[in-house]
Amino acid sequence: MTNLLSVIHSDPDILGGTPVFIGTRVPVKTLLDYLAAGDPLDEFLDHFPSVRSDQAIAVIQIAKDMILTHANPA
């Protein structure tokens, strides 16, 4: 499991504490909004070149791991 703190940063002085990709001012929510809208990952990466592909993939993996870990068993 990828460490959340190795990819995402939250600082009150950066966008009021909104979680962003480390080394950028790009909110993680923006990636999730793109994906929810059906946009491909490559489009997000083209629009936000300060976010590395491995960072975006790590956030997706973290979200997947969190969902699977906290899902109620059937």
C-alpha positions as a Markdown table, in Angstrom:
| # | Residue | x | y | z |
|---|---|---|---|---|
| 1 | Met | 0.0 | 0.0 | 0.0 |
| 2 | Thr | 1.3 | 3.4 | -1.0 |
| 3 | Asn | 1.8 | 5.8 | 1.9 |
| 4 | Leu | -0.7 | 8.6 | 1.7 |
| 5 | Leu | 1.8 | 11.1 | 3.2 |
| 6 | Ser | 4.3 | 10.3 | 0.4 |
| 7 | Val | 1.9 | 11.6 | -2.3 |
| 8 | Ile | -0.5 | 14.1 | -0.6 |
| 9 | His | 0.2 | 17.2 | 1.4 |
| 10 | Ser | -2.1 | 19.5 | 3.4 |
| 11 | Asp | -0.8 | 22.8 | 4.7 |
| 12 | Pro | -3.0 | 25.7 | 5.9 |
| 13 | Asp | -0.8 | 28.1 | 3.9 |
| 14 | Ile | -1.4 | 26.2 | 0.6 |
| 15 | Leu | -5.0 | 26.6 | -0.6 |
| 16 | Gly | -6.3 | 26.8 | 2.9 |
| 17 | Gly | -5.2 | 23.3 | 3.8 |
| 18 | Thr | -6.8 | 21.6 | 0.8 |
| 19 | Pro | -5.0 | 18.3 | 0.2 |
| 20 | Val | -2.7 | 18.7 | -2.8 |
| 21 | Phe | -0.1 | 16.6 | -4.6 |
| 22 | Ile | 3.2 | 17.0 | -2.9 |
| 23 | Gly | 5.3 | 19.6 | -4.7 |
| 24 | Thr | 2.3 | 21.2 | -6.4 |
| 25 | Arg | -0.7 | 23.4 | -5.7 |
| 26 | Val | -3.0 | 21.0 | -7.5 |
| 27 | Pro | -5.8 | 19.7 | -5.3 |
| 28 | Val | -6.2 | 15.9 | -5.2 |
| 29 | Lys | -9.9 | 16.5 | -5.6 |
| 30 | Thr | -9.2 | 17.8 | -9.1 |
| 31 | Leu | -7.9 | 14.4 | -10.2 |
| 32 | Leu | -11.0 | 12.7 | -8.7 |
| 33 | Asp | -13.3 | 15.2 | -10.4 |
| 34 | Tyr | -11.7 | 14.5 | -13.8 |
| 35 | Leu | -12.0 | 10.8 | -13.4 |
| 36 | Ala | -15.6 | 11.1 | -12.1 |
| 37 | Ala | -16.4 | 13.1 | -15.3 |
| 38 | Gly | -15.1 | 10.2 | -17.4 |
| 39 | Asp | -11.9 | 12.1 | -18.5 |
| 40 | Pro | -8.8 | 9.9 | -19.0 |
| 41 | Leu | -5.9 | 10.2 | -16.7 |
| 42 | Asp | -3.7 | 11.4 | -19.6 |
| 43 | Glu | -6.0 | 14.5 | -20.0 |
| 44 | Phe | -5.6 | 15.4 | -16.3 |
| 45 | Leu | -1.8 | 15.0 | -16.6 |
| 46 | Asp | -1.8 | 17.2 | -19.7 |
| 47 | His | -3.7 | 19.9 | -18.0 |
| 48 | Phe | -1.6 | 19.7 | -14.8 |
| 49 | Pro | 2.0 | 19.0 | -15.8 |
| 50 | Ser | 3.3 | 19.6 | -12.3 |
| 51 | Val | 1.6 | 16.4 | -11.2 |
| 52 | Arg | 3.7 | 13.3 | -12.1 |
| 53 | Ser | 2.0 | 10.2 | -13.5 |
| 54 | Asp | 3.3 | 8.1 | -10.6 |
| 55 | Gln | 1.7 | 10.6 | -8.1 |
| 56 | Ala | -1.7 | 10.4 | -9.8 |
| 57 | Ile | -1.5 | 6.6 | -10.0 |
| 58 | Ala | -0.5 | 6.4 | -6.4 |
| 59 | Val | -3.6 | 8.5 | -5.4 |
| 60 | Ile | -5.8 | 6.2 | -7.4 |
| 61 | Gln | -4.3 | 3.2 | -5.7 |
| 62 | Ile | -4.6 | 4.7 | -2.2 |
| 63 | Ala | -8.3 | 5.4 | -2.9 |
| 64 | Lys | -8.8 | 1.8 | -4.1 |
| 65 | Asp | -7.0 | 0.4 | -1.1 |
| 66 | Met | -9.0 | 2.6 | 1.3 |
| 67 | Ile | -12.3 | 1.6 | -0.3 |
| 68 | Leu | -11.5 | -2.1 | -0.2 |
| 69 | Thr | -10.2 | -1.9 | 3.4 |
| 70 | His | -13.2 | -0.1 | 4.7 |
| 71 | Ala | -15.9 | -1.8 | 2.6 |
| 72 | Asn | -18.5 | -3.8 | 4.5 |
| 73 | Pro | -18.2 | -7.5 | 3.7 |
| 74 | Ala | -21.3 | -9.0 | 2.0 |
